[in-house]
Amino acid sequence: MLLWKLAFRNLFVHRLKTAVTGLIIVFGTTLAIVGNAVVDAISGGMQKSLTNSITGDLQIYAGDAPEKIAVLGGFDGNMPDIGHLNDFRKVKDALTAKVPNVRDVIPMGISQAFFNPGNILDLKLAELRKTFYENPRPVERLQTQKEHLVEIVRDIERSRRENAELLGSIYGGEELFKTAPADIERALSPAFWANFDAHFEERVEFLANRMAPLIFDDNQLFLSYIGTVPELFRDSFSQFEIAKGEMIPEGARGFLFSDYIYENQVKHRVARRLDQIKKQIDKEKRTIKDTKELQDRVAANVAQAAEVYNQLDPARGRELAPKLRDFLKSEKTTIAELVQEFLATTDENFASHYEFFYAEIAPHILLYKVKVGDVFPLTAFTKSGYSSSTNVKVYGTYRFKSFESSPLASSFNILDMVSFRTLFGFMTEARRQETADIDREMGAADVGRDDIESLFGGGATVVQEARGEAKALRSLGQEKFGRIDAVRRDADTKYSREEMENGVFMNAAVLLKDSARLDSTLDEIRKVSTDDGLGIQATGWREAAGGVGQLTVIVRGVLYLFVIVIFGVATFIIMNSMLMATLERAREIGTMRAIGAQRSFLMGLFLRETFVLSFLFGLVGTLIGVGIVLAVGAQGIPSMGDVTTFFFSGDRLYLSVNPLHILIVFGCMTLVAVVSTQYPAWRAMRISPLEAMQQSE
């Protein structure tokens, strides 16, 4: 008891040093507790975002995969080569039957495809063809469409003149650019249109091949997608919901756009920018006047006004022009000038212009490059390098609740598993039959080695060459017949659940009944794979997500490094303070040694002083840290953008107190204090009564 009293007395006597040391302990403890709470909340938010949207609790893929899986791509953004597995049903049945914690297994395959819907001239020519071949032919509508084509060609010429220097530097060496003046002159000449109907196909082909390529835009869509069983994906991921349209019917081939991609890539560029400006004004409280990014978007809309008025047919343009003049109080007359003026929005008029755009203009332009309900061709490159295409119907768009605006959670569209296998080049039973049909139609037949050698007198080299020719012939057949599945089976073909699930897959998401048992479940899956010869490997959600999943590890590492630095500084300051106190108390220590105090007594005294110091101020730091966590946790930390919405798994990050972390931090702070006492205590024990009396004199 005496030692404790002395410890309290000594700390009170040396108040300044005690206060400085205590503040360091308070700061370090508070930082560690609040920092751990933030990292835990982000980690939990990311886990919820990933496991409820794409990765599941864990992922399985080929055991002999050349690279590790990274569902969202690695730090370089590339998708790794993870190979494939041949029998999904076998893997699913084994895991659900022999691993009790497995709730469901969802087949997946991740790849990319592209689609070029054509520019405005391509689309208007397609409409013109359709009108021309109607029976009876609607002459008035046909004439209106021709007038619209003339306006588009005039705008091409106007754009070419205004941007001649830029286009010349980019395309000056191309033959099409060199002949553009003469081609445009012909397309605008009265003679070209006077006998247009008599030479319909020739004139349409001229416009398609010589005029349409002069419209320089970024119309091609590159789409990342997940091949899966759509209804199984929907039922397994609780955050999934349809945003537009409807769910892909069970057993149907189809495509769901991510609503984020649909609104930010597929939507008309001008409308998209208007939406982005509105979001930043309303949600982020920015102004056009003070924000360079918003000013650039307004300028881009004005520069690309042609993408709006070119889509308005002449009749709608004549109807809209007086409305725009009245709305803008403008003296301009042409629809082109009026649309440009309309798109030059300011903070004062943006809200009214935005409302007018969607009420009067948007219904008469192509608002989305692909509309819900359209059937469109997807083209991708297979693993063997050739292109493969298939027609799919867009049933709608989807999103994940709570983080629907996050690009990370919304980076993939959804494609049915049958279409995925076709695009990726996997051979299905249906595809084998269709390939055989193509071979028969083209007169292709299998030729044996003996037949080849008897025909050509060659050996292995001839056989290899013949096989190469056969492969090329089959590829040509696929080209001729519009790619397998694109013609043989239309987008309305129905498949059973067994057809969707049976066969090749690249990876699969595994959902668990109890996610807290992730590590033990991974061990069980690996054992089942070995025992049943499944040839799979499994990895947790964080590793499966790739670079994104490792961000919490990096953030936690940075936090721990910072805390270690703080604790290191605290150790040095405590040690220095205790050492100075020891030297100042040399007489006191010498006197205690003279009256019989043992070295162990002095060591106990110093340890108790340090313990009291670390306990009291550590407790204060803990209370402050817990108070901050509870106060902030009740309100939540608002997300600062679409990306943080994904990490927070919602619009706010809610913190919570983890008792284990409090104990660990408190223990570490105490340990730091005790360790920092060792050297001053050692110095104190070496002070003899003689040294103390000499110093006092």
C-alpha positions in Angstrom: 0.0 0.0 0.0 2.9 2.3 0.8 4.2 1.9 -2.8 0.9 2.9 -4.3 0.7 6.0 -2.1 4.2 7.0 -3.1 3.4 6.4 -6.7 0.4 8.8 -6.6 2.4 11.4 -4.6 5.3 11.4 -7.1 3.0 11.8 -10.1 1.3 14.8 -8.4 4.6 16.4 -7.4 5.8 16.2 -11.0 2.6 17.6 -12.5 4.0 19.1 -15.7 5.8 15.9 -16.8 2.8 13.9 -15.8 0.5 16.1 -17.9 2.7 15.9 -21.0 3.1 12.2 -20.8 -0.6 11.8 -20.1 -1.7 13.8 -23.1 0.4 11.5 -25.4 -1.3 8.5 -23.9 -4.7 10.0 -24.2 -4.1 11.0 -27.9 -2.7 7.5 -28.8 -5.5 5.6 -27.1 -8.2 7.8 -28.6 -6.7 7.6 -32.1 -6.4 3.8 -31.9 -10.0 3.3 -30.7 -11.6 5.7 -33.2 -9.3 4.5 -36.1 -10.1 0.9 -35.4 -13.8 1.7 -35.3 -13.6 3.5 -38.7 -11.6 0.7 -40.3 -14.0 -2.0 -38.9 -17.0 -0.1 -40.2 -15.4 0.3 -43.7 -14.4 -3.4 -43.7 -17.9 -4.4 -42.7 -19.4 -2.1 -45.3 -17.2 -3.5 -48.0 -18.0 -7.0 -46.9 -21.7 -6.3 -47.2 -21.3 -4.6 -50.5 -19.2 -7.3 -52.1 -20.9 -10.4 -50.6 -24.4 -9.1 -51.3 -23.6 -8.0 -54.9 -21.1 -10.2 -56.7 -18.5 -12.1 -54.7 -20.7 -14.0 -52.3 -19.0 -15.1 -49.0 -16.4 -16.9 -51.0 -15.5 -17.8 -54.6 -14.5 -21.1 -56.2 -12.7 -21.6 -59.4 -10.3 -24.0 -61.2 -7.6 -25.5 -59.0 -5.1 -25.3 -61.9 -6.0 -21.7 -62.8 -2.9 -19.8 -64.1 -3.7 -16.8 -62.0 -5.5 -15.9 -58.8 -9.1 -14.8 -59.1 -9.9 -11.1 -58.9 -13.6 -10.6 -59.6 -13.3 -6.8 -59.8 -9.9 -6.9 -61.4 -6.4 -6.6 -60.0 -4.6 -3.3 -59.2 -3.8 -3.0 -62.9 -7.5 -3.2 -63.8 -7.1 -6.4 -65.9 -9.1 -9.5 -65.4 -6.9 -12.5 -64.5 -6.9 -15.8 -66.4 -8.7 -18.2 -64.0 -9.3 -21.1 -66.5 -12.7 -22.9 -66.3 -14.4 -25.9 -65.0 -16.5 -28.3 -67.0 -19.4 -29.5 -64.8 -21.1 -26.9 -62.6 -23.9 -29.3 -61.4 -21.3 -31.8 -60.1 -19.6 -29.1 -58.1 -22.8 -27.6 -56.7 -24.2 -31.0 -55.7 -21.0 -32.0 -53.9 -20.7 -28.7 -52.0 -24.4 -28.4 -50.9 -24.5 -32.0 -49.8 -21.2 -32.3 -48.0 -20.5 -28.8 -46.6 -23.2 -28.0 -44.1 -22.5 -24.3 -44.0 -23.0 -23.8 -47.8 -26.4 -22.2 -48.5 -26.1 -21.8 -52.3 -23.7 -21.8 -55.2 -24.2 -19.4 -58.1 -22.4 -20.1 -61.4 -20.5 -17.2 -63.0 -18.3 -16.2 -65.8 -16.9 -12.7 -66.2 -16.0 -11.3 -69.6 -16.4 -8.3 -72.0 -18.3 -7.8 -75.2 -18.9 -4.9 -77.5 -21.7 -3.5 -79.5 -21.9 -0.6 -82.0 -25.5 0.7 -82.3 -24.5 3.0 -85.1 -24.5 6.8 -85.2 -27.5 9.0 -85.9 -27.1 8.7 -89.7 -26.9 4.9 -89.5 -30.1 4.9 -87.5 -32.0 7.2 -89.8 -30.9 5.2 -92.8 -32.3 2.1 -91.2 -35.6 3.9 -90.6 -35.6 5.1 -94.2 -35.1 1.5 -95.5 -38.0 0.3 -93.4 -40.3 3.1 -94.6 -39.3 2.6 -98.3 -40.2 -1.1 -98.4 -43.5 -0.7 -96.6 -46.6 -1.6 -98.7 -48.2 0.7 -99.5 -45.3 3.2 -99.3 -46.0 6.2 -97.1 -44.8 8.9 -99.5 -45.1 11.9 -97.1 -43.2 10.2 -94.2 -40.5 9.1 -96.7 -40.1 12.7 -97.9 -39.8 13.9 -94.3 -37.1 11.3 -93.6 -35.2 12.4 -96.7 -35.3 16.0 -95.5 -33.9 14.9 -92.2 -31.0 13.2 -93.9 -30.2 16.3 -95.9 -30.0 18.3 -92.6 -27.7 15.7 -91.1 -25.4 15.9 -94.1 -25.4 19.7 -93.9 -24.4 19.4 -90.2 -21.6 17.0 -91.1 -20.3 19.7 -93.6 -20.6 22.4 -91.0 -18.8 20.4 -88.4 -16.1 19.5 -90.9 -15.4 23.1 -91.7 -15.4 24.3 -88.1 -13.1 21.5 -86.9 -11.0 21.2 -90.1 -7.6 21.7 -88.4 -8.3 19.2 -85.6 -9.9 16.5 -87.9 -7.1 17.0 -90.4 -4.4 16.3 -87.8 -6.3 13.1 -86.7 -7.7 11.8 -90.0 -5.9 13.7 -92.7 -4.1 10.7 -94.0 -7.3 8.6 -94.5 -8.7 8.3 -98.0 -12.3 8.9 -96.7 -11.3 12.3 -95.2 -9.5 13.3 -98.4 -12.6 12.6 -100.6 -15.0 14.1 -98.0 -15.5 17.5 -99.7 -16.5 15.9 -103.1 -18.7 13.3 -101.3 -20.5 15.9 -99.3 -21.0 18.1 -102.3 -22.6 15.1 -104.1 -24.8 14.2 -101.2 -26.2 17.8 -101.0 -26.7 18.2 -104.7 -30.3 18.4 -106.1 -29.4 15.7 -108.6 -28.6 13.2 -105.9 -32.1 13.5 -104.4 -34.0 14.1 -107.6 -33.9 10.4 -108.6 -33.2 9.0 -105.1 -36.0 6.4 -105.2 -35.0 5.0 -108.6 -31.5 4.3 -107.3 -32.5 3.7 -103.7 -30.0 1.1 -102.5 -27.1 2.7 -104.3 -27.8 6.1 -102.7 -28.4 4.6 -99.2 -25.2 2.7 -99.5 -23.3 5.8 -100.5 -24.7 7.7 -97.4 -23.9 4.7 -95.2 -20.3 4.2 -96.5 -19.2 7.7 -97.3 -21.2 10.0 -95.0 -21.9 8.1 -91.8 -18.1 7.5 -91.1 -17.6 11.3 -91.2 -19.6 11.5 -87.9 -16.8 11.1 -85.4 -18.2 9.9 -82.0 -17.7 7.3 -79.3 -20.8 5.3 -80.1 -19.3 1.9 -79.5 -20.2 0.3 -76.2 -17.8 -2.0 -74.3 -19.7 -4.0 -71.8 -18.4 -6.0 -68.9 -20.8 -8.7 -67.9 -21.4 -11.6 -65.6 -22.7 -14.8 -67.2 -25.0 -16.5 -64.6 -28.4 -18.0 -64.1 -30.3 -14.8 -63.7 -33.1 -15.9 -61.4 -30.6 -17.7 -59.1 -28.5 -14.6 -59.0 -31.6 -12.5 -58.1 -32.7 -14.9 -55.4 -29.3 -15.3 -53.8 -28.2 -11.6 -53.5 -30.5 -9.8 -51.1 -29.6 -6.3 -52.3 -30.6 -7.0 -55.9 -33.6 -5.2 -57.4 -34.9 -4.4 -60.9 -34.7 -0.6 -61.6 -36.3 -0.5 -65.1 -38.2 -3.0 -67.2 -38.5 -6.6 -65.8 -36.4 -9.5 -64.7 -35.2 -12.0 -67.3 -37.9 -14.7 -67.3 -36.8 -18.1 -66.0 -35.1 -20.1 -68.7 -34.9 -17.2 -71.1 -31.8 -15.9 -72.8 -31.5 -12.2 -72.0 -29.5 -9.3 -70.8 -29.8 -6.9 -67.8 -27.9 -3.6 -67.9 -26.5 -2.3 -64.7 -28.7 0.8 -64.1 -25.5 2.8 -63.4 -24.0 1.8 -66.7 -27.3 2.3 -68.5 -27.5 5.9 -67.2 -23.9 6.8 -67.5 -22.8 5.0 -70.7 -25.9 4.0 -72.8 -27.8 7.2 -72.3 -27.6 10.1 -74.7 -24.5 12.1 -73.9 -26.2 15.5 -73.5 -29.0 14.0 -71.3 -26.3 12.3 -69.2 -24.4 15.5 -68.6 -27.6 17.3 -67.6 -28.3 14.5 -65.1 -24.8 14.8 -63.7 -25.0 18.6 -63.4 -28.3 18.3 -61.6 -26.9 15.7 -59.2 -23.9 17.8 -58.3 -26.1 20.9 -57.8 -28.8 19.1 -55.7 -26.8 16.6 -53.7 -23.3 18.1 -53.5 -24.5 21.8 -53.4 -22.1 22.9 -56.1 -22.7 25.8 -58.5 -21.9 26.1 -62.2 -20.4 29.5 -61.6 -17.8 28.2 -59.1 -17.2 24.7 -60.4 -14.9 24.1 -63.3 -16.1 20.6 -63.8 -19.7 21.8 -64.3 -18.6 24.5 -66.6 -16.8 22.0 -68.8 -20.0 19.8 -68.9 -22.1 22.8 -70.0 -19.5 23.7 -72.7 -19.5 20.1 -73.9 -23.3 20.1 -74.2 -23.2 23.3 -76.3 -20.4 21.9 -78.5 -22.4 18.7 -79.1 -25.8 20.3 -79.5 -26.0 18.7 -83.0 -26.5 15.3 -81.2 -29.8 16.7 -80.1 -31.2 18.7 -83.0 -30.0 16.2 -85.6 -32.2 13.6 -84.0 -35.3 15.8 -84.3 -37.1 15.2 -87.5 -37.9 18.3 -89.5 -41.6 18.4 -88.5 -40.7 18.2 -84.8 -37.9 20.8 -85.3 -40.4 23.2 -86.8 -42.8 22.6 -84.0 -40.2 22.9 -81.3 -38.5 26.1 -82.6 -41.2 28.6 -81.6 -41.5 26.9 -78.1 -37.8 27.3 -77.6 -37.9 31.0 -78.8 -40.7 31.7 -76.3 -39.0 29.8 -73.5 -35.6 31.5 -74.1 -37.0 34.9 -75.0 -34.6 34.6 -78.0 -34.4 36.2 -81.4 -32.7 33.3 -83.0 -34.6 31.4 -85.7 -33.0 28.1 -86.6 -33.4 25.0 -84.4 -29.6 24.5 -84.3 -29.0 28.0 -82.8 -31.9 27.6 -80.4 -30.7 24.3 -79.0 -27.2 25.6 -78.6 -28.5 28.6 -76.7 -30.8 26.3 -74.6 -27.9 24.1 -73.5 -25.8 27.0 -72.4 -27.2 26.7 -68.9 -26.5 28.8 -65.8 -27.2 28.4 -62.1 -30.2 30.7 -62.5 -31.9 28.8 -65.4 -30.7 25.2 -65.0 -33.7 23.8 -63.2 -36.2 25.2 -65.7 -34.1 24.1 -68.7 -33.7 20.6 -67.2 -37.5 20.3 -66.8 -38.1 21.6 -70.3 -35.6 19.2 -71.8 -37.3 16.1 -70.4 -40.8 17.4 -71.2 -40.3 18.7 -74.7 -37.1 17.3 -76.2 -36.2 14.0 -74.7 -39.4 12.2 -75.9 -38.3 13.0 -79.5 -34.7 11.9 -79.5 -33.0 8.6 -79.0 -32.5 8.8 -75.3 -30.7 5.4 -75.0 -28.5 3.7 -77.5 -30.2 0.4 -76.6 -33.8 0.5 -75.3 -35.4 -1.9 -72.8 -37.1 -4.5 -74.9 -34.6 -4.3 -77.8 -32.8 -7.4 -79.2 -29.3 -6.5 -80.0 -26.1 -8.4 -81.1 -23.2 -8.8 -78.6 -19.8 -9.6 -80.0 -16.9 -10.9 -78.0 -13.5 -12.6 -78.6 -13.3 -16.2 -77.5 -10.3 -17.6 -75.6 -9.1 -19.0 -79.0 -9.1 -15.6 -80.5 -11.9 -15.6 -83.0 -15.0 -13.4 -82.6 -18.4 -14.8 -81.6 -21.7 -13.1 -81.6 -25.2 -13.8 -80.2 -28.5 -11.9 -80.1 -29.9 -11.1 -76.7 -32.9 -9.2 -75.5 -32.6 -6.4 -73.0 -35.3 -7.1 -70.4 -34.4 -4.2 -68.1 -31.8 -2.7 -65.7 -30.9 -3.7 -62.2 -29.2 -2.2 -59.2 -28.1 -3.1 -55.6 -30.1 -1.3 -52.9 -28.1 1.1 -50.7 -25.2 1.6 -53.1 -27.0 1.8 -56.5 -25.0 4.9 -57.5 -21.6 3.2 -56.8 -19.6 2.4 -60.0 -17.7 -0.4 -58.1 -20.9 -2.2 -57.2 -22.5 -1.6 -60.6 -19.6 -2.4 -62.9 -21.2 -5.5 -64.4 -24.2 -6.2 -66.5 -25.9 -9.6 -66.3 -26.1 -12.2 -69.2 -27.7 -15.6 -69.1 -25.3 -18.5 -68.8 -26.1 -20.1 -72.2 -25.3 -16.8 -74.1 -22.2 -16.4 -72.0 -20.9 -19.9 -73.0 -21.6 -19.1 -76.6 -19.7 -15.8 -76.5 -16.8 -17.2 -74.6 -16.4 -20.1 -77.1 -17.4 -23.0 -74.8 -18.9 -25.9 -76.7 -22.4 -26.8 -75.5 -24.6 -29.7 -76.7 -26.8 -27.2 -78.6 -23.7 -25.7 -80.1 -22.3 -29.0 -81.2 -25.6 -29.7 -83.0 -25.6 -26.3 -84.7 -22.0 -26.6 -85.8 -22.9 -30.0 -87.3 -25.8 -28.4 -89.2 -23.5 -25.7 -90.5 -21.0 -28.3 -91.7 -23.7 -30.1 -93.5 -25.0 -26.9 -95.2 -21.5 -26.0 -96.4 -20.7 -29.5 -97.5 -17.9 -29.9 -94.9 -17.0 -33.4 -93.8 -14.5 -34.9 -91.5 -11.6 -36.4 -93.4 -9.4 -39.0 -91.9 -5.6 -38.9 -91.7 -5.2 -41.8 -94.3 -7.5 -40.0 -96.7 -5.5 -36.8 -96.4 -2.2 -38.5 -96.9 -3.6 -40.4 -99.9 -4.9 -37.2 -101.5 -1.8 -35.0 -100.8 1.0 -37.5 -100.2 2.1 -35.6 -97.1 2.5 -36.5 -93.5 2.0 -34.8 -90.3 2.5 -31.3 -91.8 -0.3 -31.9 -94.3 -2.6 -33.2 -91.6 -1.9 -30.0 -89.5 -2.5 -27.8 -92.5 -5.8 -29.6 -93.3 -7.0 -29.3 -89.8 -6.2 -25.6 -89.9 -8.2 -25.2 -93.2 -11.1 -27.1 -91.6 -11.0 -24.8 -88.6 -10.9 -21.8 -90.9 -13.8 -23.2 -92.9 -15.9 -23.7 -89.8 -15.1 -20.1 -88.7 -16.1 -18.9 -92.1 -19.4 -20.8 -91.8 -20.0 -19.1 -88.5 -19.4 -15.8 -90.2 -21.7 -16.6 -93.0 -24.5 -17.8 -90.9 -24.3 -14.9 -88.4 -22.4 -16.7 -85.6 -23.8 -19.8 -83.9 -26.9 -19.1 -81.8 -27.4 -15.7 -83.4 -29.4 -17.2 -86.2 -30.1 -20.8 -85.2 -31.7 -19.8 -81.9 -33.4 -16.5 -81.5 -33.5 -14.4 -78.3 -36.9 -16.0 -77.3 -35.6 -19.5 -77.0 -36.3 -21.0 -73.6 -34.0 -23.3 -71.6 -34.6 -25.4 -68.5 -32.8 -24.7 -65.3 -30.7 -27.8 -65.9 -29.6 -26.5 -69.3 -28.6 -23.2 -67.7 -26.7 -24.8 -64.9 -25.2 -27.8 -66.5 -21.9 -27.4 -68.3 -18.9 -25.1 -68.3 -18.4 -22.2 -65.8 -15.4 -20.1 -64.9 -16.1 -19.4 -61.2 -19.0 -19.5 -58.7 -20.1 -17.4 -55.8 -20.8 -19.4 -52.6 -23.2 -18.1 -50.0 -22.9 -19.3 -46.5 -25.5 -19.9 -43.8 -23.0 -18.5 -41.2 -20.5 -16.1 -42.7 -18.6 -16.0 -39.3 -17.4 -19.6 -40.1 -15.7 -18.6 -43.4 -12.3 -20.0 -42.6 -13.5 -23.4 -41.4 -15.8 -23.6 -44.5 -12.9 -22.9 -46.8 -11.1 -25.9 -45.2 -14.1 -28.1 -45.7 -14.5 -27.1 -49.3 -10.9 -27.9 -50.0 -11.3 -31.3 -48.4 -14.4 -32.1 -50.5 -12.6 -31.0 -53.6 -9.7 -33.4 -52.9 -11.9 -36.3 -51.9 -14.4 -36.0 -54.8 -11.9 -34.9 -57.5 -13.7 -31.6 -58.1 -10.5 -29.8 -59.1 -11.5 -26.5 -57.5 -9.9 -24.0 -55.1 -11.7 -21.6 -52.8 -10.9 -18.2 -51.5 -12.7 -15.7 -49.2 -14.5 -12.6 -50.4 -11.7 -10.2 -49.6 -9.1 -12.0 -51.7 -11.7 -12.8 -54.4 -12.5 -9.2 -54.9 -8.9 -8.5 -56.0 -7.3 -5.1 -55.5 -10.5 -3.5 -54.2 -10.9 -6.2 -51.5 -7.4 -5.5 -50.3 -8.0 -1.8 -49.7 -9.3 -2.4 -46.1 -6.1 -4.4 -45.4 -4.0 -1.4 -46.7 -6.1 1.1 -44.7 -5.8 -0.9 -41.5 -2.1 -1.3 -42.1 -1.7 2.5 -42.6 -3.7 3.1 -39.4 -1.6 0.6 -37.4 1.6 2.1 -38.7 0.4 5.5 -37.6 -0.5 4.2 -34.2 2.8 2.4 -33.8 4.5 5.7 -34.6 2.4 7.5 -31.9 3.1 4.7 -29.4 6.8 4.9 -30.3 6.8 8.7 -29.7 4.9 8.0 -26.4 7.5 5.5 -25.4 10.3 7.9 -26.0 8.6 10.8 -24.2 7.6 8.6 -21.2 11.1 7.2 -21.0 12.6 10.7 -21.1 10.2 12.1 -18.6 10.8 9.2 -16.2 14.6 9.5 -16.7 14.5 13.3 -15.9 12.3 12.6 -12.9 14.8 9.9 -11.8 17.7 12.3 -12.0 15.8 15.0 -10.2 14.9 12.6 -7.4 18.5 11.3 -7.0 18.7 12.5 -3.4 15.3 11.0 -2.5 16.3 7.7 -4.1 19.7 7.7 -2.4 18.1 8.4 1.0 15.7 5.4 0.4 18.7 3.3 -0.5 20.5 4.5 2.7 17.7 3.5 5.0 17.5 0.0 3.5 15.3 0.2 0.4 16.1 -2.7 -1.9 16.4 -2.4 -5.7 13.2 -4.4 -6.1 11.4 -1.8 -3.9 12.6 1.0 -6.3 11.6 -1.1 -9.3 8.1 -1.7 -7.8 7.7 2.0 -7.1 8.6 3.1 -10.7 6.3 0.4 -12.2 3.4 1.5 -10.0 4.0 5.1 -11.0 3.9 4.1 -14.7 0.9 1.8 -14.2 -1.1 4.6 -12.5 -0.1 7.0 -15.2 -1.0 4.7 -18.1 -4.2 3.5 -16.4 -5.6 6.9 -15.6 -4.8 8.6 -18.9 -5.4 5.5 -20.9 -8.9 5.3 -19.3 -9.5 9.0 -20.2 -8.4 8.3 -23.8 -10.6 5.2 -23.9 -13.6 7.2 -22.7 -13.0 10.0 -25.2 -12.5 7.5 -28.0 -15.7 5.5 -27.1 -17.6 8.8 -26.8 -16.5 9.9 -30.2 -17.4 6.5 -31.7 -20.9 6.6 -30.1 -21.5 10.2 -31.1 -20.4 9.8 -34.7 -21.9 6.3 -34.9 -25.4 7.6 -34.0 -25.3 10.2 -36.9 -23.1 8.3 -39.3 -20.4 9.7 -41.5 -21.9 10.9 -44.8 -20.4 9.4 -48.0 -18.4 11.8 -50.1 -19.3 10.4 -53.5 -20.3 7.3 -55.4 -17.1 5.4 -54.6 -17.4 5.9 -50.8 -21.0 4.8 -51.0 -19.7 1.3 -52.0 -17.2 1.3 -49.1 -19.8 2.4 -46.7 -22.5 0.1 -48.2 -24.9 3.0 -48.1 -25.0 6.8 -47.9 -23.6 6.8 -44.3 -20.9 5.0 -42.4 -22.1 4.0 -38.9 -19.4 3.3 -36.3 -19.8 0.9 -33.4 -17.7 0.1 -30.3 -15.7 -3.2 -30.3 -14.9 -4.2 -26.7 -12.1 -6.4 -27.9 -10.3 -3.5 -29.6 -10.7 -1.4 -26.4 -9.0 -4.2 -24.3 -6.2 -4.6 -26.9 -5.6 -0.8 -27.2 -5.7 -0.3 -23.4 -3.3 -3.3 -22.9 -0.9 -2.0 -25.6 -0.8 1.4 -24.1 -0.1 -0.1 -20.6 2.6 -2.3 -22.1 4.2 0.8 -23.8 4.3 2.6 -20.5 5.8 -0.3 -18.6 8.5 -0.9 -21.2 9.4 2.8 -21.2 9.9 2.6 -17.5 12.6 -0.1 -17.6 15.6 2.1 -18.4 14.8 4.9 -15.9 14.1 2.3 -13.2 17.5 0.6 -14.0 19.2 4.0 -13.6 17.4 4.6 -10.3 18.6 1.3 -8.9 22.2 2.1 -9.7 22.1 5.3 -7.6 24.1 4.7 -4.4 23.6 6.7 -1.1 27.1 8.2 -1.6 26.2 9.5 -5.0 23.0 11.0 -3.6 24.8 12.8 -0.8 27.5 14.1 -3.1 24.7 15.5 -5.5 22.9 17.1 -2.5 26.1 19.0 -1.5 
